Amino acid sequence: MFEASLKARQFSRGQSIEGTVVAIGPKVAFVDVGGKGEAEIDVEELKDVDGTFEVAVGDRIHARIVSTSGGIVLSRKGVRNAATQHEIEEAFRAGLAVEGKVVQEIKGGYEVRIARERAFCPLSQIDIARTAEPAVHVGRVYAFRVTEYSENGKNVVVSRRKHLEAEQRAVADELRKTIVPGAVLTGRVVSVRDFGAFVDLGGGIQGLLHVSEMGWSRVTNPNAVVAAGDQITVKVLRVDEATQKISLGIKDLLTDPWSTVPATYQVGQVINGRVSRVAQFGVFVELAPGIDGLVPVSETGLAQDTDLKRTFTPGAPLDVVILEIDTTARRIRLSSRAVASAQEAEEVREYSERQDASPSGSVGSLADKLRGALQKP
């Protein structure tokens, strides 16, 4: 009786039915639709836009009967489009992501295929950053958010940017838990300005690496230290919860040059330094990277009202004598005026040692030579 009921089942053109794929040939596939014999369907209708089979033997499919003459012929075009449109509409209403392939560039954006449905993605919505070469996206498969669905699916607008921003927010929420003062993180330099560099810590979260925190030495050109695209390790210095501003630093991760000062420098030592900057109250001299000392106006050997900027040029070498060292306050007081006196004293000492070692020589000749040594520039 069951077999008889199947044989008695009537099929008509335009009818929507469900069946099981029982075989796939080179050109057609055979589908068991529960009646006498099997229905046929073009194998191309079982493939996606890339030519890959969407179904296999044993899978059930929905199709529509397009012919009953000499056998049952099926097509998925109408049924599948309706199902796809319904899925896109549901994704639009639920705010879910759909997968689509960027097919080609068109005016103002891109044509995107979602299954076999056409959608439009504006150029500004294909990525978070501005796209310099629009063609790089053609052929790529991305996740999109459906931002507009109207006219029963004839007008579908999608945005990859909104999907990426949603992902970034999710990542940022977790990442912010790790961004605390003292944390050491790896980031990417996004841009470099005169006052420092902005560093992407992930999830779209950026922090500022100020020029004063780029190293122990005075940095006048941030581009000489970092460049856009560089991967760098930074330390979180401060996090402003109200403004969400993050301050970063590098120099705390480097060896503090002042730790070597006690073993390297002594009071009375003559050092050849470099003028780093000039102020009204004196001249700053770099003794080594990260170690600056100050020559007060009174120790320059010039009058108090002298314009120091006309005498001392940043970057120029300058011999100085160390007058005072305060490692706690990180201050070294220097003198350029005392250099001449120190050099004269050293010459007298060397001369005296040579004379002590020589039995010959009169008092008069010794005085003449001493006088000559003191008159040296």
C-alpha positions in Angstrom: 0.0 0.0 0.0 3.0 2.3 0.8 4.5 1.7 -2.7 1.2 2.3 -4.3 0.8 5.6 -2.6 4.2 6.7 -3.8 3.3 5.7 -7.4 0.1 7.5 -7.1 1.9 10.7 -6.0 1.3 13.5 -8.6 4.0 16.0 -9.5 3.3 19.3 -11.4 5.3 22.0 -12.9 6.2 24.8 -10.5 5.7 22.6 -7.4 8.3 23.0 -4.6 9.6 19.7 -3.2 12.3 18.3 -1.0 14.5 15.3 -2.0 17.7 13.5 -1.4 20.7 13.6 -3.7 21.5 10.0 -4.7 24.1 10.4 -7.4 26.1 13.2 -9.0 27.2 12.8 -12.6 29.3 15.0 -15.0 26.3 17.1 -16.1 23.3 16.2 -14.0 22.6 14.9 -10.5 19.8 12.5 -9.5 17.4 13.3 -6.7 15.1 10.9 -4.9 11.8 12.9 -4.5 9.8 9.9 -3.2 7.9 9.1 -6.4 8.3 6.8 -9.3 11.8 7.1 -10.6 14.3 9.9 -9.8 14.4 13.6 -10.7 17.3 15.3 -12.4 18.9 18.6 -11.7 21.8 20.4 -13.4 25.0 19.9 -11.4 25.8 23.6 -11.8 22.9 24.4 -9.5 24.6 22.4 -6.8 27.7 24.6 -6.9 28.5 28.0 -5.3 29.8 31.1 -7.2 33.4 29.6 -7.0 32.3 26.4 -8.7 32.6 24.3 -5.5 29.9 21.8 -4.7 27.6 22.9 -1.9 26.0 19.5 -1.4 27.0 15.8 -1.6 25.3 12.5 -2.1 22.9 11.9 0.8 22.2 15.6 1.4 18.6 16.8 1.2 17.8 19.8 -1.0 14.8 22.0 -1.7 14.0 22.6 -5.3 11.2 23.5 -7.7 9.9 21.3 -10.6 10.5 23.0 -13.9 9.4 20.2 -16.2 7.5 16.8 -16.0 7.8 15.9 -19.7 9.8 12.7 -20.1 10.9 12.8 -16.5 11.0 15.3 -13.6 13.5 18.2 -13.9 14.3 20.3 -10.9 15.8 23.7 -10.4 17.0 25.4 -7.2 17.2 28.9 -8.5 13.9 30.2 -7.3 13.9 28.2 -4.1 17.5 28.9 -3.1 17.2 32.6 -3.8 14.2 32.9 -1.6 16.0 31.0 1.2 19.1 33.2 0.8 17.0 36.4 0.8 15.3 35.3 4.0 18.7 34.6 5.6 20.0 38.0 4.6 16.9 39.7 6.0 17.2 37.7 9.3 20.9 38.7 9.5 19.9 42.4 8.9 17.3 42.3 11.7 19.5 40.5 14.2 22.6 42.4 13.4 24.6 39.3 12.5 27.5 39.0 10.1 27.2 37.3 6.7 30.0 36.0 4.5 30.4 37.6 1.1 32.8 37.7 -1.8 33.9 41.0 -3.3 33.2 40.5 -7.0 34.2 43.8 -8.6 34.6 47.5 -8.2 31.6 49.6 -9.2 30.8 53.3 -8.9 31.2 54.4 -5.3 32.2 50.9 -4.0 32.0 47.2 -4.6 29.6 44.5 -5.8 29.5 41.8 -3.1 28.0 38.3 -3.6 26.4 36.7 -0.6 25.6 33.1 -1.8 24.1 34.1 -5.2 22.6 37.4 -4.0 24.0 40.8 -5.0 24.8 43.4 -2.4 26.6 46.8 -2.5 29.4 47.8 -0.2 30.4 51.6 -0.2 34.1 52.3 -0.6 34.2 53.9 2.8 32.8 50.7 4.4 35.2 48.1 3.0 37.8 48.7 5.7 38.5 50.7 8.9 41.5 52.5 7.3 41.3 54.4 4.1 41.9 52.1 1.1 44.7 53.5 -1.1 44.4 50.8 -3.7 40.7 49.8 -4.0 41.4 46.8 -6.3 43.2 44.9 -3.5 39.8 43.8 -2.1 38.5 42.3 -5.3 38.3 38.5 -5.0 38.5 38.5 -1.2 35.9 36.8 1.0 35.0 38.9 4.1 32.4 39.0 6.8 29.9 41.9 6.4 27.2 43.5 8.4 23.9 44.1 6.5 23.2 47.8 7.0 20.2 48.1 4.7 17.7 45.6 3.4 14.7 46.8 1.3 12.6 46.1 -1.8 12.4 42.4 -0.8 16.1 41.9 -1.1 16.6 43.9 -4.3 18.5 46.6 -2.4 21.0 45.2 0.0 23.8 47.4 1.5 26.6 45.8 3.5 29.6 47.1 5.6 32.8 45.3 6.4 33.9 48.3 8.5 31.1 47.9 11.0 31.9 44.2 11.4 35.6 45.0 12.0 34.7 47.8 14.5 32.5 45.4 16.4 35.3 42.9 16.6 37.7 45.6 17.8 35.4 46.7 20.5 35.1 43.1 21.8 38.9 42.8 21.7 39.4 46.2 23.3 37.1 45.4 26.2 39.4 42.4 27.1 42.6 44.2 26.3 41.9 47.2 28.5 42.0 44.9 31.5 45.7 44.4 30.8 46.6 48.0 30.1 47.6 49.2 33.6 50.5 51.4 34.8 53.6 49.3 34.8 52.5 46.8 32.2 55.0 46.1 29.4 53.3 45.6 26.0 54.1 45.3 22.3 52.5 47.7 19.9 52.7 49.1 16.4 53.6 52.7 15.6 50.7 54.2 13.8 52.0 57.8 13.2 54.9 60.0 14.3 54.5 63.6 15.2 56.8 66.4 16.5 55.7 65.7 20.0 55.9 61.9 19.9 54.3 58.8 18.4 50.9 57.1 18.6 51.2 53.4 19.2 48.4 50.9 18.5 48.2 48.4 21.4 45.6 46.2 19.7 41.8 46.4 19.3 42.1 49.9 18.0 43.4 51.2 21.4 46.2 53.8 21.0 48.6 55.3 23.4 51.0 58.3 23.2 54.7 57.7 23.4 55.9 61.3 24.2 59.2 62.5 22.8 60.5 62.9 26.4 59.9 59.2 27.0 61.7 57.9 23.9 65.1 57.6 25.6 67.4 59.0 28.2 69.1 61.3 25.8 67.2 64.4 24.7 65.3 63.6 21.5 64.7 66.4 19.1 63.5 64.3 16.1 61.1 61.4 17.0 61.5 60.1 13.4 65.1 59.3 14.2 63.9 56.9 17.0 60.7 55.3 15.5 58.9 55.1 12.2 55.3 54.3 11.3 54.8 50.5 11.1 57.5 49.7 13.6 56.8 47.0 16.2 58.1 48.3 19.6 57.9 47.3 23.2 56.6 50.0 25.5 55.8 50.5 29.2 52.4 51.9 30.3 53.1 55.0 32.4 49.7 56.4 33.1 46.0 55.6 32.2 43.5 58.4 32.5 40.2 56.6 33.2 38.1 59.7 32.5 39.6 60.5 29.0 40.9 56.9 28.3 44.3 58.5 27.3 47.2 56.2 27.7 50.8 57.5 28.3 53.6 55.2 27.2 57.4 55.1 27.6 60.5 53.4 26.3 63.3 54.8 28.4 62.3 53.0 31.6 63.0 49.7 29.7 66.5 50.9 29.0 69.6 50.9 31.3 69.6 54.1 33.3 72.8 55.9 32.3 73.0 57.7 35.7 73.7 54.3 37.3 77.3 54.6 35.9 77.9 58.1 37.0 79.6 57.4 40.4 82.2 55.1 38.7 82.8 57.2 35.7 82.9 60.9 36.8 84.7 62.7 39.6 84.8 66.3 40.8 87.7 68.1 39.1 87.6 65.9 36.0 87.9 67.6 32.6 85.4 66.2 30.1 84.9 66.9 26.4 81.1 67.2 26.1 78.6 68.5 23.5 76.3 71.5 23.9 72.8 70.1 24.0 70.8 73.3 24.6 71.3 76.9 25.7 69.1 78.7 28.3 69.2 82.2 29.8 70.7 80.9 33.1 73.4 78.6 31.5 74.5 76.0 29.0 73.5 72.3 29.1 76.3 70.0 28.1 75.8 66.3 27.3 78.6 64.3 28.8 77.3 61.0 27.6 73.9 59.8 26.2 71.3 60.6 28.9 73.8 62.5 31.1 73.6 66.2 31.0 75.4 68.8 33.2 74.8 72.5 33.5 77.4 75.3 33.1 75.9 78.3 34.9 76.4 81.8 33.5 78.9 82.5 36.2 81.0 79.5 35.1 81.1 80.4 31.4 83.7 83.1 31.9 81.4 85.6 30.2 79.6 88.7 31.5 76.2 88.2 33.1 74.4 90.1 30.3 76.1 88.2 27.5 73.8 86.5 25.0 74.9 82.9 25.5 73.2 81.7 22.3 75.7 83.8 20.2 78.6 82.1 21.9 77.4 78.5 22.4 75.9 76.5 19.6 73.9 73.3 20.2 75.9 70.3 18.9 79.3 72.1 19.3 82.0 70.4 21.4 82.9 72.0 24.7 85.5 71.2 27.3 84.2 71.5 30.9 85.4 70.7 34.4 83.1 68.9 36.9 82.5 71.1 39.9 79.7 69.1 41.7 77.9 65.8 41.3 74.5 65.1 42.9 73.3 61.6 41.7 70.1 61.7 43.9 68.9 64.9 42.2 70.5 63.9 38.9 72.5 67.1 38.7 76.0 67.8 37.6 77.4 71.3 37.8 80.1 72.2 35.3 82.5 75.0 34.5 84.0 76.0 31.2 85.8 78.9 32.8 87.8 76.6 35.0 89.1 74.5 32.1 92.0 76.9 31.4 93.1 76.9 35.1 92.9 73.1 35.2 94.9 72.8 32.0 97.5 75.2 33.3 97.8 73.4 36.6 98.2 70.1 34.8 101.0 71.6 32.6 102.8 73.0 35.7 102.5 69.6 37.4 103.9 67.8 34.3 106.7 70.4 34.0 107.6 70.1 37.6 107.9 66.4 37.3 110.2 66.7 34.4 112.4 69.2 36.1 112.6 67.1 39.3 113.8 64.2 37.1 116.5 66.4 35.5 119.7 67.4 37.5 120.6 70.2 35.2 118.8 73.5 34.7 119.1 76.8 36.5 116.5 78.5 38.6 116.2 81.2 36.0 115.6 78.8 33.2 112.9 77.0 35.3 111.1 80.3 35.9 111.2 81.2 32.3 109.7 77.8 31.3 107.0 78.0 34.0 106.1 81.5 32.9 105.8 80.2 29.3 103.6 77.3 30.4 101.2 79.6 32.2 101.0 81.9 29.2 99.8 79.1 27.0 96.2 79.5 25.7 
